[in-house]
Amino acid sequence: MTAGTYLRQNHFSSAERLRVLHRGLLTVCRDFGWHMEAWAVFSNHYHFIGHSPFSEPGAGSLSRMLGKLHEKTAKWINKLDNMSGRKVWHNFRETRLTYERSYLTRLNYTHCNAVKHGLVWVANQYPWCSAAWFERTATPAQVKTIYNLKTDNLQVSDEYTPSPDW
């Protein structure tokens, strides 16, 4: 899943703003019963891979969950910037991952997205992504398997240029 800000604007370009968006994403996912596998939060977009709750068919709660996250973070950022009513979020794109190799490759892509965007040299050094958590909680074999998958041919819409300020 990928969501972006309106006009790809860098509304979340500071440590405090990224911390709030990151915490908000993890909190709404938990509150809606989603099991997170990977995430990466940036100044103008975010990605995550998660499993929807078993109690719902498919990803039925995704729109409601993201609506809550986007509403709360937009109100917060607009209050901070004294820009009441400004459109902050644009849309989101979801992909149902049904092939194991595609799923595993996207885990790599998401964990390492901060490296792709040139924000860090090593993924686990970016505080608003799942790489460090993944490396702590997965087995060494799982980490090696995921990180060795090539993402060159992966088709993920990610035409964002996040702010280097974090």
C-alpha positions in Angstrom: 0.0 0.0 0.0 1.3 3.5 -0.9 -0.3 6.8 0.1 0.9 10.2 -0.9 0.4 13.8 0.0 -1.5 16.2 -2.3 0.8 17.5 -5.0 3.6 15.4 -3.4 4.2 18.2 -0.9 6.7 17.6 1.9 4.3 18.3 4.8 6.1 16.0 7.2 9.7 17.2 6.7 11.0 17.2 10.3 11.7 14.7 12.9 8.7 15.7 15.0 6.3 15.6 12.0 7.7 12.2 10.8 7.4 10.8 14.4 3.7 11.8 14.5 2.9 10.3 11.1 4.9 7.1 11.9 3.2 6.7 15.3 -0.2 7.4 13.7 0.3 4.8 11.0 1.3 2.1 13.5 -1.5 3.1 15.9 -4.4 3.0 13.4 -3.1 -0.3 12.0 -3.1 -1.8 15.4 -6.5 -0.3 16.3 -8.0 -1.7 13.2 -6.4 -5.2 13.7 -3.9 -5.1 10.9 -0.7 -7.1 11.3 2.2 -5.0 10.0 5.0 -6.7 8.1 6.9 -3.7 6.7 6.5 0.1 6.6 8.4 3.2 5.6 7.2 6.8 6.3 8.5 9.9 4.5 7.8 13.6 4.3 5.4 13.2 1.4 4.4 9.5 1.2 4.4 6.2 3.0 4.3 2.5 2.2 3.3 -0.5 4.2 2.7 -4.2 3.9 0.2 -5.7 6.3 -2.3 -8.4 6.7 -5.9 -7.4 7.1 -7.8 -8.7 10.2 -9.0 -12.3 9.9 -12.5 -11.1 11.0 -12.9 -9.2 7.7 -12.9 -10.5 4.1 -10.1 -8.9 2.1 -9.0 -5.5 3.0 -12.5 -4.1 3.9 -11.3 -1.8 6.7 -8.4 -0.3 4.7 -10.3 2.8 3.5 -11.8 3.5 6.9 -8.4 3.0 8.6 -6.5 5.3 6.2 -9.4 7.8 6.3 -8.9 8.1 10.1 -5.1 8.4 9.8 -5.3 11.0 7.0 -8.0 13.0 8.8 -6.1 13.2 12.1 -2.7 13.9 10.6 -4.1 16.5 8.2 -5.8 18.4 11.0 -2.7 18.2 13.1 -0.3 19.4 10.4 -2.7 22.1 9.3 -3.0 23.4 12.8 0.8 23.3 13.2 1.2 25.3 9.9 -1.8 27.6 10.6 -3.4 26.4 7.3 -6.9 25.4 8.3 -8.7 23.4 5.6 -5.7 22.8 3.4 -5.7 19.5 1.4 -2.9 17.3 2.8 -3.5 13.8 1.4 -4.2 12.9 -2.2 -4.9 9.2 -2.5 -3.6 5.7 -1.9 -2.9 2.7 -4.0 -3.2 -0.9 -2.8 -2.0 -4.1 -4.2 -3.1 -7.5 -3.0 0.0 -9.7 -2.8 -0.8 -13.2 -3.9 2.5 -14.5 -5.1 5.1 -15.4 -2.5 8.1 -14.0 -4.5 6.3 -10.7 -5.2 5.4 -10.5 -1.5 9.0 -11.1 -0.3 10.4 -8.7 -2.8 8.1 -6.0 -1.7 9.1 -6.6 1.9 12.7 -5.9 0.8 11.6 -2.8 -1.2 9.6 -1.4 1.7 12.2 -2.1 4.4 14.9 -0.5 2.2 13.0 2.4 0.7 14.9 5.0 2.6 18.1 3.8 0.9 16.3 4.0 -2.6 15.4 7.6 -1.8 19.0 8.4 -0.7 18.1 9.3 2.9 20.5 6.7 4.4 23.1 4.3 3.3 21.8 1.4 5.4 18.1 0.9 5.8 18.1 0.2 9.6 19.5 3.7 10.2 16.2 5.4 9.1 14.1 5.7 12.2 10.7 5.8 10.5 10.8 2.4 8.7 10.6 -1.2 9.7 14.2 -2.3 8.8 15.7 -2.2 12.3 12.6 -3.9 13.8 12.8 -6.6 11.1 16.4 -7.2 11.7 15.8 -7.6 15.4 12.8 -9.9 15.2 13.4 -12.0 12.1 15.9 -14.9 12.0 19.2 -14.3 10.3 18.1 -16.6 7.5 14.9 -14.6 6.9 16.8 -11.3 6.9 19.4 -12.7 4.4 16.6 -14.1 2.2 14.6 -10.9 2.1 17.5 -8.5 1.6 19.0 -10.7 -1.2 15.9 -10.4 -3.4 16.4 -8.0 -6.3 13.8 -5.2 -6.6 14.9 -3.9 -10.0 12.0 -5.3 -11.9 9.4 -4.6 -9.2 6.6 -2.3 -10.4 5.8 0.0 -7.5 4.5 3.5 -8.1 7.0 5.6 -6.1 7.6 8.8 -8.0 8.1 10.8 -4.8 11.0 12.9 -3.8 11.0 13.1 0.0 12.7 15.9 1.9 16.1 15.0 3.1 15.3 16.9 6.4 14.5 14.4 9.1 
